[in-house]
């Protein structure tokens, strides 16, 4: 319940100001990644220096429960943390991306773990079991 409230508080201003819809949907009390976010979470390597298709994947890791989780940041939208549950990417945390406007000005959009909002870094620290995953260890 508290997680849903936090997600609503963080997501509300983004959704209300966003001129285009975010590739997310609500299902069974969860926010699910769809379209380009889902595709990037499934296929894009972690730690890419530049966003691909408007989205960069930061890091991949396993939780204490064995779930695969990945951080992401949209070039012109929010940053977040998603975990793979029952064949879907469930958005655990979504936050304002302070680098989003920089990506819109033509500057290279660099994405590294240290550039994520504090709320996402804290969520990763609370959930991560061990070290971040390499591409070979990242299979869902």
CNS distance restraints for C-alpha pairs under 8 A (distance, minus, plus):
assign (resid   1 and name CA) (resid   5 and name CA) 6.38 0.50 0.50
assign (resid   2 and name CA) (resid   6 and name CA) 6.23 0.50 0.50
assign (resid   3 and name CA) (resid   7 and name CA) 6.08 0.50 0.50
assign (resid   4 and name CA) (resid   8 and name CA) 6.04 0.50 0.50
assign (resid   4 and name CA) (resid  29 and name CA) 7.92 0.50 0.50
assign (resid   5 and name CA) (resid   9 and name CA) 6.16 0.50 0.50
assign (resid   6 and name CA) (resid  10 and name CA) 6.17 0.50 0.50
assign (resid   7 and name CA) (resid  11 and name CA) 5.73 0.50 0.50
assign (resid   7 and name CA) (resid  92 and name CA) 7.81 0.50 0.50
assign (resid   7 and name CA) (resid  93 and name CA) 6.34 0.50 0.50
assign (resid   7 and name CA) (resid  94 and name CA) 6.58 0.50 0.50
assign (resid   8 and name CA) (resid  12 and name CA) 5.53 0.50 0.50
assign (resid   9 and name CA) (resid  13 and name CA) 7.45 0.50 0.50
assign (resid  10 and name CA) (resid  14 and name CA) 7.33 0.50 0.50
assign (resid  10 and name CA) (resid  94 and name CA) 6.45 0.50 0.50
assign (resid  10 and name CA) (resid  95 and name CA) 5.69 0.50 0.50
assign (resid  10 and name CA) (resid  96 and name CA) 7.45 0.50 0.50
assign (resid  11 and name CA) (resid  15 and name CA) 6.10 0.50 0.50
assign (resid  11 and name CA) (resid  94 and name CA) 6.36 0.50 0.50
assign (resid  11 and name CA) (resid  95 and name CA) 6.85 0.50 0.50
assign (resid  12 and name CA) (resid  16 and name CA) 6.09 0.50 0.50
assign (resid  13 and name CA) (resid  17 and name CA) 6.13 0.50 0.50
assign (resid  14 and name CA) (resid  18 and name CA) 5.87 0.50 0.50
assign (resid  14 and name CA) (resid  77 and name CA) 7.89 0.50 0.50
assign (resid  14 and name CA) (resid  78 and name CA) 7.33 0.50 0.50
assign (resid  14 and name CA) (resid  96 and name CA) 6.99 0.50 0.50
assign (resid  15 and name CA) (resid  21 and name CA) 7.40 0.50 0.50
assign (resid  15 and name CA) (resid  22 and name CA) 7.40 0.50 0.50
assign (resid  18 and name CA) (resid  22 and name CA) 7.79 0.50 0.50
assign (resid  18 and name CA) (resid  77 and name CA) 7.92 0.50 0.50
assign (resid  23 and name CA) (resid  33 and name CA) 6.25 0.50 0.50
assign (resid  23 and name CA) (resid  34 and name CA) 5.20 0.50 0.50
assign (resid  23 and name CA) (resid  35 and name CA) 5.65 0.50 0.50
assign (resid  23 and name CA) (resid  36 and name CA) 6.66 0.50 0.50
assign (resid  23 and name CA) (resid  37 and name CA) 6.41 0.50 0.50
assign (resid  24 and name CA) (resid  31 and name CA) 6.49 0.50 0.50
assign (resid  24 and name CA) (resid  32 and name CA) 5.52 0.50 0.50
assign (resid  24 and name CA) (resid  33 and name CA) 4.70 0.50 0.50
assign (resid  24 and name CA) (resid  34 and name CA) 5.35 0.50 0.50
assign (resid  24 and name CA) (resid  35 and name CA) 7.89 0.50 0.50
assign (resid  24 and name CA) (resid  37 and name CA) 8.00 0.50 0.50
assign (resid  25 and name CA) (resid  31 and name CA) 5.62 0.50 0.50
assign (resid  25 and name CA) (resid  32 and name CA) 5.23 0.50 0.50
assign (resid  25 and name CA) (resid  33 and name CA) 6.65 0.50 0.50
assign (resid  25 and name CA) (resid  34 and name CA) 6.95 0.50 0.50
assign (resid  26 and name CA) (resid  30 and name CA) 5.64 0.50 0.50
assign (resid  26 and name CA) (resid  31 and name CA) 4.56 0.50 0.50
assign (resid  26 and name CA) (resid  32 and name CA) 6.06 0.50 0.50
assign (resid  27 and name CA) (resid  31 and name CA) 6.36 0.50 0.50
assign (resid  27 and name CA) (resid  32 and name CA) 6.91 0.50 0.50
assign (resid  30 and name CA) (resid  90 and name CA) 6.68 0.50 0.50
assign (resid  30 and name CA) (resid  91 and name CA) 7.51 0.50 0.50
assign (resid  31 and name CA) (resid  90 and name CA) 5.83 0.50 0.50
assign (resid  31 and name CA) (resid  91 and name CA) 5.47 0.50 0.50
assign (resid  31 and name CA) (resid  92 and name CA) 7.91 0.50 0.50
assign (resid  32 and name CA) (resid  88 and name CA) 6.76 0.50 0.50
assign (resid  32 and name CA) (resid  89 and name CA) 5.73 0.50 0.50
assign (resid  32 and name CA) (resid  90 and name CA) 4.65 0.50 0.50
assign (resid  32 and name CA) (resid  91 and name CA) 5.84 0.50 0.50
assign (resid  33 and name CA) (resid  37 and name CA) 5.74 0.50 0.50
assign (resid  33 and name CA) (resid  38 and name CA) 5.12 0.50 0.50
assign (resid  33 and name CA) (resid  82 and name CA) 7.88 0.50 0.50
assign (resid  33 and name CA) (resid  88 and name CA) 7.46 0.50 0.50
assign (resid  33 and name CA) (resid  89 and name CA) 5.45 0.50 0.50
assign (resid  33 and name CA) (resid  90 and name CA) 6.28 0.50 0.50
assign (resid  33 and name CA) (resid  91 and name CA) 6.55 0.50 0.50
assign (resid  34 and name CA) (resid  38 and name CA) 4.78 0.50 0.50
assign (resid  34 and name CA) (resid  39 and name CA) 7.57 0.50 0.50
assign (resid  35 and name CA) (resid  39 and name CA) 6.21 0.50 0.50
assign (resid  36 and name CA) (resid  40 and name CA) 6.02 0.50 0.50
assign (resid  36 and name CA) (resid  53 and name CA) 7.60 0.50 0.50
assign (resid  36 and name CA) (resid  55 and name CA) 7.91 0.50 0.50
assign (resid  37 and name CA) (resid  41 and name CA) 6.09 0.50 0.50
assign (resid  37 and name CA) (resid  55 and name CA) 7.24 0.50 0.50
assign (resid  38 and name CA) (resid  42 and name CA) 6.21 0.50 0.50
assign (resid  38 and name CA) (resid  89 and name CA) 6.62 0.50 0.50
assign (resid  39 and name CA) (resid  43 and name CA) 6.04 0.50 0.50
assign (resid  39 and name CA) (resid  44 and name CA) 7.72 0.50 0.50
assign (resid  40 and name CA) (resid  44 and name CA) 4.90 0.50 0.50
assign (resid  40 and name CA) (resid  55 and name CA) 7.14 0.50 0.50
assign (resid  40 and name CA) (resid  56 and name CA) 7.74 0.50 0.50
assign (resid  40 and name CA) (resid  57 and name CA) 7.27 0.50 0.50
assign (resid  41 and name CA) (resid  57 and name CA) 7.09 0.50 0.50
assign (resid  41 and name CA) (resid  70 and name CA) 6.93 0.50 0.50
assign (resid  41 and name CA) (resid  72 and name CA) 7.79 0.50 0.50
assign (resid  41 and name CA) (resid  89 and name CA) 7.72 0.50 0.50
assign (resid  44 and name CA) (resid  56 and name CA) 7.94 0.50 0.50
assign (resid  44 and name CA) (resid  57 and name CA) 6.71 0.50 0.50
assign (resid  45 and name CA) (resid  57 and name CA) 6.80 0.50 0.50
assign (resid  45 and name CA) (resid 135 and name CA) 6.64 0.50 0.50
assign (resid  46 and name CA) (resid  57 and name CA) 5.12 0.50 0.50
assign (resid  46 and name CA) (resid  58 and name CA) 5.29 0.50 0.50
assign (resid  46 and name CA) (resid  59 and name CA) 5.01 0.50 0.50
assign (resid  46 and name CA) (resid  60 and name CA) 6.34 0.50 0.50
assign (resid  46 and name CA) (resid 134 and name CA) 7.89 0.50 0.50
assign (resid  46 and name CA) (resid 135 and name CA) 7.31 0.50 0.50
assign (resid  47 and name CA) (resid  56 and name CA) 7.72 0.50 0.50
assign (resid  47 and name CA) (resid  57 and name CA) 6.01 0.50 0.50
assign (resid  47 and name CA) (resid  58 and name CA) 4.71 0.50 0.50
assign (resid  47 and name CA) (resid  59 and name CA) 5.94 0.50 0.50
assign (resid  47 and name CA) (resid 111 and name CA) 6.94 0.50 0.50
assign (resid  47 and name CA) (resid 112 and name CA) 6.14 0.50 0.50
assign (resid  47 and name CA) (resid 113 and name CA) 7.66 0.50 0.50
assign (resid  48 and name CA) (resid  56 and name CA) 6.44 0.50 0.50
assign (resid  48 and name CA) (resid  57 and name CA) 6.50 0.50 0.50
assign (resid  48 and name CA) (resid  58 and name CA) 7.04 0.50 0.50
assign (resid  48 and name CA) (resid 111 and name CA) 6.82 0.50 0.50
assign (resid  48 and name CA) (resid 112 and name CA) 7.85 0.50 0.50
assign (resid  49 and name CA) (resid  56 and name CA) 7.85 0.50 0.50
assign (resid  49 and name CA) (resid 109 and name CA) 7.46 0.50 0.50
assign (resid  49 and name CA) (resid 110 and name CA) 5.08 0.50 0.50
assign (resid  49 and name CA) (resid 111 and name CA) 5.48 0.50 0.50
assign (resid  49 and name CA) (resid 112 and name CA) 7.15 0.50 0.50
assign (resid  50 and name CA) (resid  56 and name CA) 6.63 0.50 0.50
assign (resid  50 and name CA) (resid 108 and name CA) 6.81 0.50 0.50
assign (resid  50 and name CA) (resid 109 and name CA) 5.42 0.50 0.50
assign (resid  50 and name CA) (resid 110 and name CA) 5.28 0.50 0.50
assign (resid  50 and name CA) (resid 111 and name CA) 6.52 0.50 0.50
assign (resid  51 and name CA) (resid  55 and name CA) 4.81 0.50 0.50
assign (resid  51 and name CA) (resid  56 and name CA) 4.27 0.50 0.50
assign (resid  51 and name CA) (resid  57 and name CA) 7.79 0.50 0.50
assign (resid  51 and name CA) (resid  74 and name CA) 7.74 0.50 0.50
assign (resid  51 and name CA) (resid  75 and name CA) 6.80 0.50 0.50
assign (resid  51 and name CA) (resid 109 and name CA) 6.29 0.50 0.50
assign (resid  51 and name CA) (resid 110 and name CA) 7.38 0.50 0.50
assign (resid  51 and name CA) (resid 111 and name CA) 7.45 0.50 0.50
assign (resid  52 and name CA) (resid  56 and name CA) 6.14 0.50 0.50
assign (resid  54 and name CA) (resid  74 and name CA) 5.70 0.50 0.50
assign (resid  54 and name CA) (resid  75 and name CA) 4.97 0.50 0.50
assign (resid  54 and name CA) (resid  76 and name CA) 7.12 0.50 0.50
assign (resid  55 and name CA) (resid  72 and name CA) 6.91 0.50 0.50
assign (resid  55 and name CA) (resid  73 and name CA) 5.67 0.50 0.50
assign (resid  55 and name CA) (resid  74 and name CA) 4.31 0.50 0.50
assign (resid  55 and name CA) (resid  75 and name CA) 5.68 0.50 0.50
assign (resid  56 and name CA) (resid  72 and name CA) 5.56 0.50 0.50
assign (resid  56 and name CA) (resid  73 and name CA) 5.31 0.50 0.50
assign (resid  56 and name CA) (resid  74 and name CA) 6.39 0.50 0.50
assign (resid  56 and name CA) (resid  75 and name CA) 7.56 0.50 0.50
assign (resid  56 and name CA) (resid 111 and name CA) 6.52 0.50 0.50
assign (resid  57 and name CA) (resid  70 and name CA) 7.02 0.50 0.50
assign (resid  57 and name CA) (resid  71 and name CA) 5.82 0.50 0.50
assign (resid  57 and name CA) (resid  72 and name CA) 4.36 0.50 0.50
assign (resid  57 and name CA) (resid  73 and name CA) 6.56 0.50 0.50
assign (resid  57 and name CA) (resid 111 and name CA) 7.71 0.50 0.50
assign (resid  58 and name CA) (resid  70 and name CA) 7.05 0.50 0.50
assign (resid  58 and name CA) (resid  71 and name CA) 5.14 0.50 0.50
assign (resid  58 and name CA) (resid  72 and name CA) 5.55 0.50 0.50
assign (resid  58 and name CA) (resid  73 and name CA) 7.54 0.50 0.50
assign (resid  58 and name CA) (resid 111 and name CA) 6.46 0.50 0.50
assign (resid  58 and name CA) (resid 112 and name CA) 5.78 0.50 0.50
assign (resid  58 and name CA) (resid 113 and name CA) 5.61 0.50 0.50
assign (resid  59 and name CA) (resid  70 and name CA) 5.53 0.50 0.50
assign (resid  59 and name CA) (resid  71 and name CA) 5.53 0.50 0.50
assign (resid  59 and name CA) (resid  72 and name CA) 7.83 0.50 0.50
assign (resid  59 and name CA) (resid 113 and name CA) 6.74 0.50 0.50
assign (resid  59 and name CA) (resid 132 and name CA) 6.58 0.50 0.50
assign (resid  59 and name CA) (resid 133 and name CA) 7.53 0.50 0.50
assign (resid  60 and name CA) (resid  68 and name CA) 7.10 0.50 0.50
assign (resid  60 and name CA) (resid  69 and name CA) 5.65 0.50 0.50
assign (resid  60 and name CA) (resid  70 and name CA) 4.35 0.50 0.50
assign (resid  60 and name CA) (resid  71 and name CA) 6.77 0.50 0.50
assign (resid  60 and name CA) (resid 132 and name CA) 5.68 0.50 0.50
assign (resid  60 and name CA) (resid 133 and name CA) 5.38 0.50 0.50
assign (resid  60 and name CA) (resid 134 and name CA) 7.60 0.50 0.50
assign (resid  60 and name CA) (resid 138 and name CA) 6.92 0.50 0.50
assign (resid  61 and name CA) (resid  68 and name CA) 5.90 0.50 0.50
assign (resid  61 and name CA) (resid  69 and name CA) 5.41 0.50 0.50
assign (resid  61 and name CA) (resid  70 and name CA) 6.48 0.50 0.50
assign (resid  61 and name CA) (resid 128 and name CA) 6.18 0.50 0.50
assign (resid  61 and name CA) (resid 129 and name CA) 7.40 0.50 0.50
assign (resid  61 and name CA) (resid 130 and name CA) 7.90 0.50 0.50
assign (resid  61 and name CA) (resid 131 and name CA) 6.99 0.50 0.50
assign (resid  61 and name CA) (resid 132 and name CA) 4.66 0.50 0.50
assign (resid  61 and name CA) (resid 133 and name CA) 5.11 0.50 0.50
assign (resid  61 and name CA) (resid 138 and name CA) 7.57 0.50 0.50
assign (resid  62 and name CA) (resid  66 and name CA) 5.43 0.50 0.50
assign (resid  62 and name CA) (resid  67 and name CA) 5.35 0.50 0.50
assign (resid  62 and name CA) (resid  68 and name CA) 4.71 0.50 0.50
assign (resid  62 and name CA) (resid  69 and name CA) 6.03 0.50 0.50
assign (resid  62 and name CA) (resid 127 and name CA) 7.94 0.50 0.50
assign (resid  62 and name CA) (resid 128 and name CA) 5.87 0.50 0.50
assign (resid  62 and name CA) (resid 129 and name CA) 5.83 0.50 0.50
assign (resid  62 and name CA) (resid 130 and name CA) 7.59 0.50 0.50
assign (resid  62 and name CA) (resid 132 and name CA) 7.59 0.50 0.50
assign (resid  62 and name CA) (resid 133 and name CA) 7.51 0.50 0.50
assign (resid  63 and name CA) (resid  67 and name CA) 5.23 0.50 0.50
assign (resid  63 and name CA) (resid  68 and name CA) 6.68 0.50 0.50
assign (resid  63 and name CA) (resid  69 and name CA) 7.20 0.50 0.50
assign (resid  63 and name CA) (resid 127 and name CA) 5.18 0.50 0.50
assign (resid  63 and name CA) (resid 128 and name CA) 4.75 0.50 0.50
assign (resid  63 and name CA) (resid 129 and name CA) 5.07 0.50 0.50
assign (resid  64 and name CA) (resid 127 and name CA) 6.69 0.50 0.50
assign (resid  64 and name CA) (resid 128 and name CA) 6.64 0.50 0.50
assign (resid  64 and name CA) (resid 129 and name CA) 5.11 0.50 0.50
assign (resid  67 and name CA) (resid  83 and name CA) 6.42 0.50 0.50
assign (resid  67 and name CA) (resid  84 and name CA) 6.15 0.50 0.50
assign (resid  67 and name CA) (resid  85 and name CA) 7.00 0.50 0.50
assign (resid  68 and name CA) (resid  83 and name CA) 5.59 0.50 0.50
assign (resid  68 and name CA) (resid  84 and name CA) 5.48 0.50 0.50
assign (resid  68 and name CA) (resid 138 and name CA) 7.31 0.50 0.50
assign (resid  68 and name CA) (resid 140 and name CA) 6.15 0.50 0.50
assign (resid  69 and name CA) (resid  81 and name CA) 6.96 0.50 0.50
assign (resid  69 and name CA) (resid  82 and name CA) 5.51 0.50 0.50
assign (resid  69 and name CA) (resid  83 and name CA) 3.98 0.50 0.50
assign (resid  69 and name CA) (resid  84 and name CA) 6.23 0.50 0.50
assign (resid  70 and name CA) (resid  81 and name CA) 5.79 0.50 0.50
assign (resid  70 and name CA) (resid  82 and name CA) 5.52 0.50 0.50
assign (resid  70 and name CA) (resid  83 and name CA) 6.40 0.50 0.50
assign (resid  71 and name CA) (resid  79 and name CA) 7.53 0.50 0.50
assign (resid  71 and name CA) (resid  80 and name CA) 5.65 0.50 0.50
assign (resid  71 and name CA) (resid  81 and name CA) 4.40 0.50 0.50
assign (resid  71 and name CA) (resid  82 and name CA) 6.38 0.50 0.50
assign (resid  71 and name CA) (resid 120 and name CA) 7.82 0.50 0.50
assign (resid  72 and name CA) (resid  79 and name CA) 5.55 0.50 0.50
assign (resid  72 and name CA) (resid  80 and name CA) 5.34 0.50 0.50
assign (resid  72 and name CA) (resid  81 and name CA) 6.34 0.50 0.50
assign (resid  72 and name CA) (resid  82 and name CA) 7.90 0.50 0.50
assign (resid  73 and name CA) (resid  77 and name CA) 7.31 0.50 0.50
assign (resid  73 and name CA) (resid  78 and name CA) 6.06 0.50 0.50
assign (resid  73 and name CA) (resid  79 and name CA) 3.93 0.50 0.50
assign (resid  73 and name CA) (resid  80 and name CA) 6.28 0.50 0.50
assign (resid  73 and name CA) (resid  97 and name CA) 6.98 0.50 0.50
assign (resid  73 and name CA) (resid 111 and name CA) 7.80 0.50 0.50
assign (resid  73 and name CA) (resid 116 and name CA) 7.76 0.50 0.50
assign (resid  74 and name CA) (resid  78 and name CA) 5.66 0.50 0.50
assign (resid  74 and name CA) (resid  79 and name CA) 6.00 0.50 0.50
assign (resid  74 and name CA) (resid  97 and name CA) 7.71 0.50 0.50
assign (resid  74 and name CA) (resid 100 and name CA) 6.96 0.50 0.50
assign (resid  75 and name CA) (resid  99 and name CA) 7.65 0.50 0.50
assign (resid  75 and name CA) (resid 100 and name CA) 5.09 0.50 0.50
assign (resid  75 and name CA) (resid 101 and name CA) 7.76 0.50 0.50
assign (resid  75 and name CA) (resid 103 and name CA) 5.44 0.50 0.50
assign (resid  75 and name CA) (resid 104 and name CA) 7.10 0.50 0.50
assign (resid  75 and name CA) (resid 109 and name CA) 7.11 0.50 0.50
assign (resid  76 and name CA) (resid 100 and name CA) 4.87 0.50 0.50
assign (resid  76 and name CA) (resid 101 and name CA) 6.62 0.50 0.50
assign (resid  76 and name CA) (resid 103 and name CA) 6.81 0.50 0.50
assign (resid  76 and name CA) (resid 104 and name CA) 6.53 0.50 0.50
assign (resid  77 and name CA) (resid  96 and name CA) 7.40 0.50 0.50
assign (resid  77 and name CA) (resid  97 and name CA) 6.47 0.50 0.50
assign (resid  77 and name CA) (resid 100 and name CA) 5.90 0.50 0.50
assign (resid  78 and name CA) (resid  94 and name CA) 6.55 0.50 0.50
assign (resid  78 and name CA) (resid  95 and name CA) 5.58 0.50 0.50
assign (resid  78 and name CA) (resid  96 and name CA) 4.83 0.50 0.50
assign (resid  78 and name CA) (resid  97 and name CA) 4.67 0.50 0.50
assign (resid  78 and name CA) (resid 100 and name CA) 7.35 0.50 0.50
assign (resid  79 and name CA) (resid  94 and name CA) 5.85 0.50 0.50
assign (resid  79 and name CA) (resid  95 and name CA) 5.46 0.50 0.50
assign (resid  79 and name CA) (resid  96 and name CA) 6.27 0.50 0.50
assign (resid  79 and name CA) (resid  97 and name CA) 5.15 0.50 0.50
assign (resid  79 and name CA) (resid 116 and name CA) 7.04 0.50 0.50
assign (resid  79 and name CA) (resid 117 and name CA) 7.55 0.50 0.50
assign (resid  79 and name CA) (resid 120 and name CA) 7.96 0.50 0.50
assign (resid  80 and name CA) (resid  91 and name CA) 7.05 0.50 0.50
assign (resid  80 and name CA) (resid  92 and name CA) 7.48 0.50 0.50
assign (resid  80 and name CA) (resid  93 and name CA) 5.29 0.50 0.50
assign (resid  80 and name CA) (resid  94 and name CA) 4.25 0.50 0.50
assign (resid  80 and name CA) (resid  95 and name CA) 6.04 0.50 0.50
assign (resid  80 and name CA) (resid 120 and name CA) 6.44 0.50 0.50
assign (resid  81 and name CA) (resid  91 and name CA) 5.94 0.50 0.50
assign (resid  81 and name CA) (resid  92 and name CA) 5.53 0.50 0.50
assign (resid  81 and name CA) (resid  93 and name CA) 5.11 0.50 0.50
assign (resid  81 and name CA) (resid  94 and name CA) 6.59 0.50 0.50
assign (resid  81 and name CA) (resid 120 and name CA) 6.50 0.50 0.50
assign (resid  81 and name CA) (resid 123 and name CA) 7.90 0.50 0.50
assign (resid  81 and name CA) (resid 124 and name CA) 7.72 0.50 0.50
assign (resid  82 and name CA) (resid  89 and name CA) 5.76 0.50 0.50
assign (resid  82 and name CA) (resid  90 and name CA) 5.25 0.50 0.50
assign (resid  82 and name CA) (resid  91 and name CA) 4.27 0.50 0.50
assign (resid  82 and name CA) (resid  92 and name CA) 5.36 0.50 0.50
assign (resid  82 and name CA) (resid  93 and name CA) 7.11 0.50 0.50
assign (resid  83 and name CA) (resid  89 and name CA) 5.43 0.50 0.50
assign (resid  83 and name CA) (resid  90 and name CA) 5.33 0.50 0.50
assign (resid  83 and name CA) (resid  91 and name CA) 6.60 0.50 0.50
assign (resid  83 and name CA) (resid  92 and name CA) 6.83 0.50 0.50
assign (resid  84 and name CA) (resid  88 and name CA) 5.54 0.50 0.50
assign (resid  84 and name CA) (resid  89 and name CA) 4.54 0.50 0.50
assign (resid  84 and name CA) (resid  90 and name CA) 6.18 0.50 0.50
assign (resid  84 and name CA) (resid 140 and name CA) 7.19 0.50 0.50
assign (resid  85 and name CA) (resid  89 and name CA) 6.30 0.50 0.50
assign (resid  85 and name CA) (resid  90 and name CA) 6.58 0.50 0.50
assign (resid  93 and name CA) (resid 119 and name CA) 7.85 0.50 0.50
assign (resid  93 and name CA) (resid 120 and name CA) 6.52 0.50 0.50
assign (resid  93 and name CA) (resid 123 and name CA) 7.49 0.50 0.50
assign (resid  94 and name CA) (resid 120 and name CA) 7.63 0.50 0.50
assign (resid  95 and name CA) (resid 117 and name CA) 7.04 0.50 0.50
assign (resid  95 and name CA) (resid 119 and name CA) 7.35 0.50 0.50
assign (resid  95 and name CA) (resid 120 and name CA) 7.39 0.50 0.50
assign (resid  96 and name CA) (resid 117 and name CA) 7.45 0.50 0.50
assign (resid  97 and name CA) (resid 116 and name CA) 7.34 0.50 0.50
assign (resid  97 and name CA) (resid 117 and name CA) 6.68 0.50 0.50
assign (resid  98 and name CA) (resid 117 and name CA) 7.37 0.50 0.50
assign (resid  99 and name CA) (resid 103 and name CA) 6.61 0.50 0.50
assign (resid  99 and name CA) (resid 109 and name CA) 7.95 0.50 0.50
assign (resid  99 and name CA) (resid 115 and name CA) 7.85 0.50 0.50
assign (resid 100 and name CA) (resid 104 and name CA) 6.72 0.50 0.50
assign (resid 101 and name CA) (resid 105 and name CA) 6.74 0.50 0.50
assign (resid 102 and name CA) (resid 106 and name CA) 7.45 0.50 0.50
assign (resid 102 and name CA) (resid 107 and name CA) 6.31 0.50 0.50
assign (resid 102 and name CA) (resid 109 and name CA) 7.15 0.50 0.50
assign (resid 103 and name CA) (resid 107 and name CA) 5.78 0.50 0.50
assign (resid 103 and name CA) (resid 108 and name CA) 6.55 0.50 0.50
assign (resid 103 and name CA) (resid 109 and name CA) 5.06 0.50 0.50
assign (resid 111 and name CA) (resid 115 and name CA) 6.40 0.50 0.50
assign (resid 112 and name CA) (resid 116 and name CA) 7.44 0.50 0.50
assign (resid 113 and name CA) (resid 121 and name CA) 7.88 0.50 0.50
assign (resid 116 and name CA) (resid 120 and name CA) 6.39 0.50 0.50
assign (resid 116 and name CA) (resid 121 and name CA) 6.48 0.50 0.50
assign (resid 117 and name CA) (resid 121 and name CA) 6.55 0.50 0.50
assign (resid 118 and name CA) (resid 122 and name CA) 6.05 0.50 0.50
assign (resid 119 and name CA) (resid 123 and name CA) 6.20 0.50 0.50
assign (resid 120 and name CA) (resid 124 and name CA) 6.21 0.50 0.50
assign (resid 121 and name CA) (resid 125 and name CA) 6.26 0.50 0.50
assign (resid 122 and name CA) (resid 126 and name CA) 6.23 0.50 0.50
assign (resid 123 and name CA) (resid 127 and name CA) 6.27 0.50 0.50
assign (resid 124 and name CA) (resid 128 and name CA) 5.67 0.50 0.50
assign (resid 128 and name CA) (resid 132 and name CA) 7.87 0.50 0.50
assign (resid 133 and name CA) (resid 137 and name CA) 5.76 0.50 0.50
assign (resid 133 and name CA) (resid 138 and name CA) 5.89 0.50 0.50
assign (resid 134 and name CA) (resid 138 and name CA) 6.25 0.50 0.50
assign (resid 135 and name CA) (resid 139 and name CA) 7.82 0.50 0.50
